[in-house]
Amino acid sequence: MKSHYETSAALLLLKCIILMAVDAVNPGCDCLVFSATYGKEYGVFSSQDYPKPYPSHVDCLLYTFVAHKDEIVEITFKDFDIYKSHLDCLKGDYLKVFLHLEKGEVNELSPWSRVLCGSLQDIPPVLYSSGPALILELHSQSNLNNATGFVGSFRFIDKRSFQTDGQRLAGTDCDYQLISNNLTRSRGRFFSPRYPSNYPQHIKCTYKLRARSRERVRVLFEEVMLEKGDVSCLNRADVIKVYDGRNNLAPTIAMLCNEVTEQEVLSTGSDMYIEFISNSDLPGQGFKALFQFQPVATLTTTSDRLHSIETEKSTLATGPVTHIKKMPDTGSPATTITNCDMVIYSDNSKNGTISSPGYPEPYPAHSYCRLDFQGRGKERVQIIFRDFDLFNPNDDAKECIDALLVYVQIDGRLERVDNHCGQTLPRPIMSNGPGLMLEFKGVYSSRNSRGYLAEYSFIENYGIHSGEQIANLPCAFTFNGTMQRSGVLYSPNFPGYYPRDTECHYFFQGINDDTIHIKFHHFDVEGVPPCEAISASDYVEFSNFMARDRRYERYCGQKEAFEIKSDRKFFRITFRSNDRLDGTGFNASYRFVRKMEQSVSSQPVAKANHSGVVHNSVFLILLLLLVVVEL
């Protein structure tokens, strides 16, 4: 009896023959069928004669991979060298890829997903089908090159591993609801359509997550692969928007685009609403995400929660007693914490004070304390130091003896971003997401070393107190010329280091014939001009429109004071940081200027120029008189 794979191979080969007979595919097509790995995890495929140059004048050769009906195909290129004679790869030598085949066959109506040529750096190294079949179609022309073709591996994956754990809404292709109740699990996964294959063009999918009244929603976007590059999410055709509520009228707490890994989002209430919008011509792989319905947090101790973002502990040990006191002008209690190993949730306190053990008395030797801050929604953790005095016998030492270390989550792991020691008061600190961890190491003790005292806050305004914050973007502020004609603006957390993985927008709207004049007094944004993705640069971008304006170059690096002017009454400034390095950002002042004011302000300059001409004329006359006298 034939195995399933052998039967599938025979049927697919027959289909190739039938299709060629009816001329749906070029009659010159030959078929190579790969339908089994013969007990091994991977199978191997390659172009003809590899690693020698592939044959010329190949009119059509199909590499056909067929899996079980509940499986999808994964192919991985180990080497790729198809001669590239045209940028779009639609002429000359090329490899056409079919990823979305419902019946495992190619005909005149089958849409190809992409066309590949060039080297391994020019193509996605891994491709996935959305169904049980994947086909590569090779074409070649002349043999006036030494291109060697390709070699790779393939395997078949259970398609059920990529099913969304939720209920698809009737009459929709990709709208889901994920509800917490006694009949559902408290955690699960959800995916973009067709994941891990490319998502369709021009779609809009929604995911409604609803927890119970004493629960909150946690989502971890494990991998987001949309469009490549570092363009602002404001100008991306493919984007994920996360709303802190039941629909897209709720505040936006996250906006994901380009390529992102291990991005955590936490709701402030029992609901979260997620939109995935695709409008690009070349869709990416999409996203996979974890969700969890979490009980409302309580203040507890921990020693290793942040070491693994994948692992959520169901119970935590009871925390030490804390002293609650009222802070002025706030609606929530503030917590003074002098004990070690604490988790500080914004659910319990939006602000408070923290200190080293025993402060203001010297901290004991061999002190080791860890403070884990966890906010929700668009909250960021900000730490402002009021006193700082750690033992450090050698001020010039590169490695501190007693120190306060700062960690944030980057790509799902803890990464140290700062190290403070000695007696210098640190700049303000801000997290790159809802979480931040401080680690205090007091190896030695000195009767003259008081330790540290600081204030913490869970804030939603990114430390920006100018302009009016708007709710439909995670970090965006408007400056209206009808309300205020001049003022200041600055980067998140200024004068401290700006947070990583952050995008903020500043929108200026004037009236009538206004233009906007921005003068930067301080500018320190990590990067190398021209501040593009290839140099992994953070940047500040200027535009007279919502879209990118090529009239203005991106700005990064350290710059002396400079001025930027708009061409019209609307102006946009976008600040974007990546997960690499950071700087102190920028501080600037702005003015809305009417054309009449501009013409008046230019008059003294004209007068000065006229005066200069007069002085030059007098000088020339005197010079002529001297010449005449000498003669």
C-alpha positions in Angstrom: 0.0 0.0 0.0 1.3 3.4 -0.9 1.9 5.9 1.9 0.0 9.2 2.0 3.0 11.2 0.8 3.6 8.8 -2.1 0.0 9.0 -3.2 0.1 12.9 -2.9 3.2 13.0 -5.0 1.7 10.8 -7.8 -1.5 12.9 -7.8 0.4 16.2 -8.0 2.6 15.0 -10.8 -0.5 14.0 -12.7 -1.9 17.5 -12.1 1.2 19.0 -13.6 0.8 16.9 -16.7 -2.9 17.8 -17.0 -2.2 21.5 -16.6 0.5 21.5 -19.2 -1.9 19.8 -21.6 -4.5 22.5 -21.3 -1.8 25.2 -21.5 -2.7 26.7 -18.1 0.9 26.6 -17.4 3.6 26.9 -20.0 3.6 23.5 -21.9 7.4 23.4 -21.4 7.1 23.1 -17.6 8.8 20.2 -15.9 7.8 19.1 -12.4 9.9 18.1 -9.5 7.8 16.9 -6.5 8.9 16.9 -2.9 6.4 15.2 -0.7 8.3 13.3 2.0 11.4 13.7 4.2 11.8 9.9 4.6 11.9 9.9 8.4 14.1 12.9 8.8 13.2 16.2 10.2 14.2 18.0 7.0 14.4 17.2 3.3 16.8 18.9 0.8 16.2 20.5 -2.6 18.5 22.3 -5.0 18.6 23.7 -8.6 19.9 21.5 -11.3 23.7 20.8 -11.2 24.2 22.8 -8.0 26.8 24.0 -7.0 27.6 24.3 -10.7 25.8 27.0 -12.7 22.2 26.1 -13.4 21.2 25.4 -17.1 20.3 28.3 -19.4 17.1 28.6 -21.4 14.9 27.0 -18.8 11.4 27.9 -19.9 9.6 26.6 -16.8 10.6 24.2 -14.1 8.3 23.7 -11.1 9.6 22.7 -7.7 6.5 21.4 -6.0 6.2 20.7 -2.3 3.1 18.9 -1.0 2.2 18.2 2.6 -0.8 16.7 4.4 -4.0 18.7 4.4 -3.4 19.8 8.0 0.2 20.8 7.4 2.0 23.7 5.8 5.4 23.8 4.0 8.5 25.6 5.3 11.4 26.0 2.9 14.8 27.5 4.0 17.3 28.7 1.5 20.9 27.9 2.5 22.4 29.5 -0.6 20.8 31.5 -3.4 22.4 32.9 -6.5 20.0 33.7 -9.4 21.5 36.2 -11.9 19.8 39.6 -11.5 19.4 41.4 -14.8 16.3 43.5 -13.8 15.6 45.2 -10.5 12.0 43.9 -10.3 13.2 40.3 -11.2 10.3 40.0 -13.7 12.6 39.4 -16.7 15.7 37.4 -17.3 16.5 34.7 -14.7 14.1 34.5 -11.8 12.3 32.2 -9.3 8.5 32.8 -9.0 7.0 31.8 -5.7 3.5 30.5 -5.1 2.6 30.4 -1.4 -1.2 30.5 -1.3 -2.5 27.5 -3.4 -5.8 26.1 -2.3 -5.6 22.9 -4.3 -1.9 22.4 -4.7 -1.8 23.4 -8.3 -0.8 26.3 -10.5 -3.0 27.6 -13.3 -3.6 30.8 -15.1 -5.5 32.3 -12.2 -3.0 31.4 -9.5 -1.5 34.6 -8.0 2.2 34.4 -7.3 3.4 35.8 -4.0 6.7 37.2 -5.0 9.6 36.9 -7.5 13.1 36.2 -6.4 16.5 36.9 -7.9 19.9 38.1 -6.8 21.7 36.7 -3.8 20.7 35.4 -0.4 20.8 38.9 1.0 18.1 40.0 -1.5 15.5 37.4 -0.5 13.7 36.2 2.7 15.7 33.2 3.8 12.6 31.3 5.0 9.2 31.0 3.2 6.0 29.4 4.4 2.9 28.3 2.5 -0.5 29.1 3.8 -1.9 25.7 2.7 -0.5 22.2 2.1 1.4 23.1 -1.1 4.2 25.5 -2.1 5.6 25.8 -5.7 8.7 27.5 -7.0 8.8 28.3 -10.7 12.3 28.7 -12.3 13.0 30.6 -15.5 16.4 31.3 -17.0 17.7 32.8 -20.2 21.3 33.0 -21.5 24.2 31.3 -19.8 26.5 34.4 -19.9 26.9 34.2 -16.1 28.2 31.8 -13.5 25.2 32.0 -11.2 25.0 28.7 -9.2 21.3 28.6 -8.4 20.0 27.6 -5.0 20.0 24.9 -2.3 17.8 24.6 0.7 15.8 22.4 3.1 12.1 21.8 3.5 9.9 20.4 6.2 6.2 20.1 6.9 4.6 21.8 10.0 1.3 21.1 11.7 -0.9 24.0 10.7 -2.9 23.7 13.9 0.0 25.2 15.8 -1.0 28.6 14.2 -4.7 28.7 15.0 -6.0 31.6 17.0 -7.3 30.6 20.4 -10.6 32.5 20.2 -13.9 32.7 18.5 -14.1 34.1 15.0 -17.0 36.4 14.5 -19.6 35.2 12.1 -19.5 36.7 8.6 -15.9 37.9 9.0 -12.5 36.6 7.7 -10.3 37.6 10.6 -12.2 39.3 13.4 -11.9 37.4 16.7 -13.1 37.7 20.3 -11.1 36.2 23.2 -13.1 36.2 26.4 -12.2 35.1 29.9 -14.8 32.8 31.5 -15.0 29.5 33.3 -15.0 27.6 30.0 -11.9 29.2 28.4 -8.2 29.1 29.2 -6.6 32.1 30.9 -4.0 32.3 28.3 -3.5 31.5 24.6 -2.2 32.7 21.2 -3.4 34.7 18.3 -2.0 35.3 14.8 -2.2 37.5 11.7 -4.1 35.8 8.8 -2.1 33.0 7.1 0.7 33.2 9.7 3.6 32.2 9.4 3.0 32.8 5.7 2.5 36.3 4.3 -0.7 38.0 5.2 -3.1 39.2 2.5 -3.2 42.7 1.0 -5.8 45.2 1.9 -7.3 43.6 5.0 -8.4 44.8 8.4 -8.6 42.3 11.3 -9.7 42.9 14.9 -9.1 41.1 18.1 -11.3 41.8 21.1 -9.9 40.7 24.4 -12.3 40.8 27.4 -11.2 39.9 30.9 -13.4 39.5 34.0 -13.9 42.5 36.3 -10.9 41.7 38.6 -8.6 40.8 35.7 -6.4 42.7 33.3 -5.2 41.8 29.8 -1.6 41.1 29.0 -0.4 40.7 25.4 3.1 39.8 24.3 3.8 40.3 20.6 6.5 37.7 20.3 7.3 38.6 16.7 6.1 41.3 14.3 7.3 41.2 10.7 5.5 43.8 8.6 7.4 46.2 6.4 11.2 46.5 6.6 12.9 49.8 7.6 12.6 52.4 10.3 9.9 54.6 8.9 7.5 56.1 11.5 4.4 54.1 12.2 2.5 57.2 11.3 3.4 56.7 7.7 3.2 52.9 7.4 0.6 51.1 5.3 0.8 48.0 7.5 0.3 48.6 11.2 -0.9 47.1 14.5 -2.9 49.4 16.8 -3.6 48.5 20.4 -6.5 50.3 22.2 -7.0 50.4 26.0 -10.7 49.6 25.9 -13.6 47.9 24.0 -13.1 49.6 20.6 -11.0 51.9 18.5 -12.4 55.0 20.3 -10.4 54.1 23.4 -6.9 55.6 23.9 -4.2 54.1 21.8 -1.5 52.5 24.1 0.7 50.9 21.4 1.3 51.2 17.7 3.5 48.6 16.1 5.0 48.6 12.6 8.2 47.5 10.7 9.9 44.6 12.6 9.4 44.2 16.4 10.2 41.4 18.8 8.9 40.7 22.4 6.7 43.8 22.7 4.6 43.7 25.9 1.3 45.6 26.3 -0.9 45.7 29.4 -4.4 47.0 29.7 -5.5 49.3 32.5 -9.0 47.9 32.6 -10.7 44.6 31.6 -10.7 45.2 27.8 -8.2 45.5 25.0 -9.0 46.0 21.4 -6.4 45.3 18.6 -6.5 46.3 15.0 -4.3 44.9 12.3 -4.4 46.9 9.0 -2.6 45.9 5.8 -2.5 48.2 2.8 1.0 47.7 1.4 1.8 46.1 -2.0 4.3 43.6 -0.5 2.9 42.1 2.7 5.3 40.8 5.3 5.0 37.6 7.5 2.7 39.2 10.0 2.7 38.6 13.7 2.3 36.0 16.5 1.2 37.0 20.0 0.5 35.6 23.4 -2.4 36.8 25.5 -3.1 36.3 29.2 -5.9 37.3 31.5 -4.2 38.3 34.8 -5.6 38.8 38.2 -5.3 42.4 39.4 -1.8 42.7 40.9 -0.9 43.2 44.6 2.3 44.5 46.0 4.5 41.5 46.5 8.2 40.4 46.6 10.1 38.8 43.7 13.7 38.0 42.9 13.5 36.8 39.3 10.3 37.9 37.6 11.9 39.9 34.9 14.5 37.3 34.0 12.0 35.6 31.7 9.2 37.5 30.1 7.8 34.2 28.8 7.2 32.9 32.3 4.4 34.4 34.4 4.3 33.3 38.0 0.9 32.5 39.3 1.7 33.2 42.9 4.3 35.4 44.6 5.5 35.5 48.2 3.9 38.0 50.6 5.8 41.4 50.6 7.2 43.3 53.5 5.2 45.9 55.3 5.3 49.3 53.6 4.4 52.8 54.9 1.6 54.5 53.0 1.4 58.3 53.0 -0.6 60.8 51.0 1.3 62.8 48.4 0.0 66.3 47.5 -2.1 66.9 44.4 -2.6 63.2 43.5 -5.6 60.9 43.6 -3.8 57.8 44.7 -1.7 56.8 47.7 2.1 57.0 47.4 4.4 54.3 48.8 7.7 54.8 50.7 9.8 51.7 50.3 12.9 51.0 52.2 12.9 47.2 51.9 14.5 45.0 49.3 13.1 42.9 46.5 9.9 44.6 45.7 7.4 44.6 42.8 5.8 48.0 42.6 2.6 47.9 40.5 0.9 51.1 39.3 -2.4 49.4 40.2 -1.5 50.1 43.8 0.4 53.4 43.6 1.0 55.8 40.8 3.9 57.5 42.6 6.0 57.4 45.8 9.6 57.4 47.1 12.3 54.7 47.1 15.6 54.6 49.0 18.5 52.5 49.8 18.3 50.4 53.0 18.4 52.5 56.2 18.4 55.9 54.3 19.4 58.5 55.4 21.7 56.4 57.6 24.6 54.6 55.8 23.4 51.4 54.1 24.7 48.1 55.6 27.5 46.2 53.9 26.5 43.4 51.5 23.2 45.0 50.7 21.5 43.7 47.6 18.1 45.1 46.6 15.9 44.7 43.5 13.0 47.0 42.7 10.7 45.9 39.8 8.3 48.5 38.5 5.3 47.4 36.5 2.9 49.9 34.9 -0.1 49.5 32.5 -1.4 51.0 29.3 0.8 53.7 27.9 2.4 54.3 31.3 6.2 54.7 31.6 8.2 54.5 34.7 10.1 57.7 35.6 12.7 57.9 38.4 13.9 61.3 39.6 16.8 61.3 42.2 16.8 63.7 45.1 19.9 62.4 46.8 22.7 60.1 45.8 25.8 59.1 47.8 27.3 55.7 47.2 30.7 54.5 48.5 33.3 54.7 45.7 37.0 55.0 46.9 38.3 55.6 43.4 36.2 58.2 41.5 38.1 57.4 38.3 37.3 53.7 38.4 35.6 52.4 35.3 33.7 49.7 37.3 31.9 51.0 40.4 32.1 49.1 43.7 28.7 50.1 45.1 26.3 50.9 42.4 22.7 51.3 41.3 22.0 49.5 38.0 19.1 50.2 35.6 17.5 47.5 33.5 14.8 47.5 30.8 13.3 44.8 28.7 14.7 44.7 25.1 13.7 41.8 22.8 12.3 39.9 25.8 15.4 40.0 27.9 16.7 42.2 30.6 19.4 44.6 29.4 21.4 47.0 31.6 21.2 50.5 30.2 22.8 52.5 33.0 25.1 52.2 36.0 25.3 54.9 38.7 27.8 55.2 41.4 29.7 57.8 43.5 28.2 61.1 44.5 27.0 62.5 41.2 23.2 63.0 41.1 21.9 60.8 38.2 19.8 62.3 35.5 16.1 61.3 35.4 15.5 57.7 34.2 12.6 56.5 32.1 11.5 53.0 31.0 11.1 52.0 27.4 7.8 50.3 28.2 5.5 49.6 31.2 8.4 47.9 33.1 11.7 48.9 34.7 14.0 47.3 37.2 16.6 48.9 39.6 19.3 46.8 41.2 21.2 48.2 44.2 24.5 46.6 45.1 26.1 47.9 48.3 29.2 45.7 48.6 30.9 47.9 51.1 29.6 50.4 53.7 30.9 53.7 54.8 29.7 55.9 57.7 29.8 58.8 55.2 27.7 57.1 52.4 24.0 57.8 52.8 22.8 55.8 49.8 20.1 57.2 47.6 16.7 58.8 47.7 14.4 59.0 44.6 10.8 59.6 43.6 9.1 57.2 41.1 6.0 57.9 39.0 4.0 56.0 36.5 3.3 58.6 33.9 1.5 58.7 30.5 2.9 61.9 29.1 6.5 60.6 28.7 7.7 63.5 30.9 6.5 66.0 28.3 4.6 68.9 29.9 4.1 71.2 26.9 1.4 71.0 24.2 -1.8 69.0 24.6 -1.5 65.3 24.5 -3.8 63.4 22.2 -5.3 60.0 22.8 -5.3 58.4 19.4 -1.5 57.9 19.3 0.7 56.5 22.1 2.9 59.6 22.3 1.7 62.7 20.5 1.2 66.4 21.4 -0.5 69.2 19.5 0.5 72.9 19.6 -2.3 75.1 18.5 -1.5 78.6 17.3 -4.9 79.9 18.4 -4.2 78.9 22.0 -0.5 79.8 22.5 1.8 81.6 20.0 5.1 80.5 21.5 6.5 78.0 24.0 8.9 75.1 24.4 9.1 71.4 23.4 11.5 68.7 24.3 12.2 65.0 23.9 10.8 62.4 26.3 12.4 62.5 29.8 14.5 65.6 29.0 17.1 66.4 30.5 17.5 62.7 31.2 18.3 60.1 28.6 15.4 59.5 26.3 13.8 56.0 26.5 14.6 53.4 23.8 12.0 52.0 21.4 10.0 55.2 21.5 8.2 57.3 18.9 6.7 60.7 19.7 5.0 63.2 17.5 4.7 67.0 17.8 1.9 68.6 15.6 1.8 72.3 15.1 -1.3 73.9 13.7 -1.3 77.6 12.9 -3.9 80.0 11.5 -4.2 81.9 8.2 -0.7 82.6 6.9 1.2 81.3 9.9 4.5 79.5 9.6 6.2 77.8 12.5 9.8 78.6 13.6 11.5 76.0 15.8 14.9 76.8 17.4 16.8 73.9 18.9 19.0 75.0 21.9 20.2 71.5 22.7 20.4 68.5 20.4 21.9 65.1 21.2 20.2 62.2 19.4 22.2 59.0 18.9 23.0 58.3 15.3 25.1 59.0 12.2 23.9 61.1 9.3 21.9 60.5 7.1 20.3 58.9 10.1 18.8 55.9 8.2 18.1 52.3 9.2 21.4 51.1 7.8 23.3 52.9 10.6 20.8 52.0 13.3 20.3 55.7 14.0 17.7 57.4 16.2 16.4 60.5 14.5 14.2 63.6 14.5 12.2 64.1 11.3 10.5 67.3 10.1 7.6 67.6 7.6 5.1 70.1 6.3 2.7 67.1 6.0 1.6 64.0 7.9 3.7 62.0 5.3 7.5 62.2 5.1 8.7 65.4 3.5 11.9 65.0 1.5 12.6 68.7 1.7 14.0 68.1 5.1 16.7 65.7 6.0 16.6 63.6 9.1 18.6 65.0 12.0 20.7 62.9 14.4 24.0 63.2 16.3 25.1 66.1 18.4 24.5 69.6 16.9 25.0 73.2 17.8 21.9 75.4 18.1 20.0 75.6 14.8 16.6 76.7 13.5 14.0 75.0 11.4 11.1 76.8 9.6 7.9 75.4 8.1 6.5 76.3 4.7 2.9 76.4 5.8 0.7 76.6 8.8 1.0 72.9 9.6 4.2 71.3 10.8 5.1 67.9 12.2 8.2 66.8 14.2 8.7 63.1 14.9 11.2 61.7 17.3 12.1 58.0 17.0 14.5 55.9 19.0 15.5 52.3 18.5 16.7 49.7 21.0 20.4 50.3 20.7 21.9 53.4 22.3 20.5 56.7 23.6 21.2 60.4 24.2 19.8 63.3 26.1 17.5 64.3 23.3 16.6 67.9 22.5 15.2 71.1 23.9 13.7 73.7 21.7 11.4 76.7 21.6 8.7 77.4 19.0 6.9 80.5 17.6 4.0 80.9 15.3 4.9 83.7 12.9 2.6 85.5 10.5 4.0 86.7 7.1 3.5 90.3 8.2 5.7 89.7 11.2 8.3 88.1 8.9 8.4 91.0 6.5 8.7 93.5 9.5 11.5 91.5 11.1 13.4 91.4 7.8 13.5 95.2 7.5 16.4 95.8 9.9 18.4 93.3 7.9 17.7 95.3 4.7 18.6 98.5 6.5 21.8 97.0 7.7 22.6 95.9 4.2 21.9 99.4 2.8 24.1 100.9 5.5 26.8 98.5 4.5 26.5 99.7 0.9 26.8 103.4 2.0 29.9 102.7 4.1 31.5 100.9 1.2 30.7 103.8 -1.1 32.3 106.3 1.3 35.4 104.1 1.6 35.8 104.0 -2.2 35.4 107.8 -2.5 38.1 108.4 0.1 40.4 105.9 -1.6 39.9 107.8 -4.9 40.8 111.1 -3.2 44.0 109.7 -1.8 45.0 108.5 -5.2 44.3 111.9 -6.8 46.3 113.7 -4.0 49.3 111.4 -4.6 49.1 112.1 -8.3 
